[in-house]
Amino acid sequence: MDLKLKDVTELLNVSETTVKRWISDGKIPYYRLNNQYRFSRSEIENWVLNWKQEEDFSPFVEEAPKEKLGTQQF
């Protein structure tokens, strides 16, 4: 548990909000230590390698909000 939330956001080049969403969705391995999110570097590295093998989930692809689809005005 050598990484803090900020370390993971920098390592993965994503926002804190994204990592927190992955936590709440149960998609990323994490620990709680003194009310802080902590991460194991080796678990995060393995997690990134594993998601590349799965077809139905990529943590780096954001889905467009459904209510926003097709609502652009020109």
Summary of the structure (lengths in Angstrom):
residues: 74
radius of gyration: 14.7
end to end distance: 49.5
largest distance: 50.6
contacts: 152
relative contact order: 0.18
helix: 45%
strand: 12%
